[in-house]
């Protein structure tokens, strides 16, 4: 799998760094993983992965609405800063 990933990445005209670790299967796939990067929105992928896992285990309902209190909202630099009020 490592070799396939490297071949696919080699076809992309971009600088890519990858670190994938499946803790349940003791599997790790890396590609230029030691290069420092700015985390920025990549952290959202971790949140998304946890959400999908919770959906798959039926711990959360993907159709349920989530209420976020105004004291839980922090300023950001992305699209959320344009919202007049916290998302519901």
C-alpha beads as a LAMMPS data file, in Angstrom:
LAMMPS data file: protein, C-alpha beads

88 atoms
87 bonds

1 atom types
1 bond types

-500.0 500.0 xlo xhi
-500.0 500.0 ylo yhi
-500.0 500.0 zlo zhi

Masses

1 110.0

Atoms # bond

1 1 1 0.000 0.000 0.000
2 1 1 2.867 2.388 0.808
3 1 1 4.211 2.033 -2.720
4 1 1 0.793 2.634 -4.290
5 1 1 0.324 5.786 -2.213
6 1 1 3.763 7.046 -3.255
7 1 1 2.969 6.411 -6.923
8 1 1 -0.339 8.262 -6.674
9 1 1 1.224 11.192 -4.856
10 1 1 3.934 11.334 -7.509
11 1 1 1.235 12.120 -10.083
12 1 1 -0.040 15.168 -8.188
13 1 1 1.537 18.531 -9.078
14 1 1 1.731 19.671 -5.453
15 1 1 3.916 19.314 -2.395
16 1 1 2.292 16.633 -0.261
17 1 1 3.133 15.419 3.208
18 1 1 1.230 12.482 4.672
19 1 1 1.131 10.596 7.937
20 1 1 -1.617 8.025 8.318
21 1 1 -1.757 5.793 11.353
22 1 1 -4.460 3.196 12.025
23 1 1 -4.145 2.499 15.728
24 1 1 -6.511 -0.455 15.600
25 1 1 -4.536 -2.241 12.880
26 1 1 -1.031 -1.051 13.825
27 1 1 -0.645 0.361 10.295
28 1 1 1.331 3.440 9.332
29 1 1 1.717 5.076 5.928
30 1 1 3.999 8.075 5.513
31 1 1 5.178 10.321 2.732
32 1 1 7.602 13.132 3.505
33 1 1 6.031 13.104 6.962
34 1 1 8.953 14.743 8.753
35 1 1 8.589 18.019 6.859
36 1 1 7.146 20.775 9.083
37 1 1 3.758 22.098 7.984
38 1 1 1.288 24.668 9.247
39 1 1 -1.585 22.728 10.796
40 1 1 -4.354 25.200 9.858
41 1 1 -7.391 23.345 8.559
42 1 1 -5.734 19.937 8.641
43 1 1 -6.878 19.655 12.256
44 1 1 -10.442 19.655 10.979
45 1 1 -9.725 16.297 9.348
46 1 1 -9.145 14.758 12.767
47 1 1 -12.455 16.127 13.988
48 1 1 -14.168 14.834 10.861
49 1 1 -12.628 11.374 11.290
50 1 1 -13.845 11.207 14.891
51 1 1 -17.323 12.275 13.800
52 1 1 -17.507 9.590 11.114
53 1 1 -16.342 6.984 13.610
54 1 1 -19.026 8.077 16.085
55 1 1 -21.648 7.955 13.295
56 1 1 -20.527 4.467 12.251
57 1 1 -20.740 3.243 15.844
58 1 1 -24.146 4.916 16.185
59 1 1 -22.845 7.025 19.069
60 1 1 -24.011 10.175 17.270
61 1 1 -26.815 10.794 14.810
62 1 1 -25.544 12.624 11.711
63 1 1 -28.990 14.172 11.233
64 1 1 -29.138 15.635 14.750
65 1 1 -28.724 19.382 15.151
66 1 1 -25.973 20.574 17.445
67 1 1 -26.362 23.730 19.495
68 1 1 -23.240 25.719 20.268
69 1 1 -23.434 28.247 23.077
70 1 1 -21.966 31.683 22.386
71 1 1 -19.359 31.177 25.142
72 1 1 -18.045 28.126 23.235
73 1 1 -17.319 30.094 20.062
74 1 1 -13.828 31.473 19.530
75 1 1 -12.703 33.924 16.855
76 1 1 -11.172 32.432 13.765
77 1 1 -9.712 33.401 10.456
78 1 1 -11.930 31.264 8.237
79 1 1 -15.476 31.540 7.002
80 1 1 -16.938 31.247 10.515
81 1 1 -15.772 34.767 11.321
82 1 1 -18.390 36.084 8.891
83 1 1 -21.291 34.600 10.810
84 1 1 -23.340 37.176 12.694
85 1 1 -24.159 34.694 15.431
86 1 1 -22.914 31.279 16.538
87 1 1 -24.008 28.322 14.396
88 1 1 -26.862 26.221 15.743

Bonds

1 1 1 2
2 1 2 3
3 1 3 4
4 1 4 5
5 1 5 6
6 1 6 7
7 1 7 8
8 1 8 9
9 1 9 10
10 1 10 11
11 1 11 12
12 1 12 13
13 1 13 14
14 1 14 15
15 1 15 16
16 1 16 17
17 1 17 18
18 1 18 19
19 1 19 20
20 1 20 21
21 1 21 22
22 1 22 23
23 1 23 24
24 1 24 25
25 1 25 26
26 1 26 27
27 1 27 28
28 1 28 29
29 1 29 30
30 1 30 31
31 1 31 32
32 1 32 33
33 1 33 34
34 1 34 35
35 1 35 36
36 1 36 37
37 1 37 38
38 1 38 39
39 1 39 40
40 1 40 41
41 1 41 42
42 1 42 43
43 1 43 44
44 1 44 45
45 1 45 46
46 1 46 47
47 1 47 48
48 1 48 49
49 1 49 50
50 1 50 51
51 1 51 52
52 1 52 53
53 1 53 54
54 1 54 55
55 1 55 56
56 1 56 57
57 1 57 58
58 1 58 59
59 1 59 60
60 1 60 61
61 1 61 62
62 1 62 63
63 1 63 64
64 1 64 65
65 1 65 66
66 1 66 67
67 1 67 68
68 1 68 69
69 1 69 70
70 1 70 71
71 1 71 72
72 1 72 73
73 1 73 74
74 1 74 75
75 1 75 76
76 1 76 77
77 1 77 78
78 1 78 79
79 1 79 80
80 1 80 81
81 1 81 82
82 1 82 83
83 1 83 84
84 1 84 85
85 1 85 86
86 1 86 87
87 1 87 88
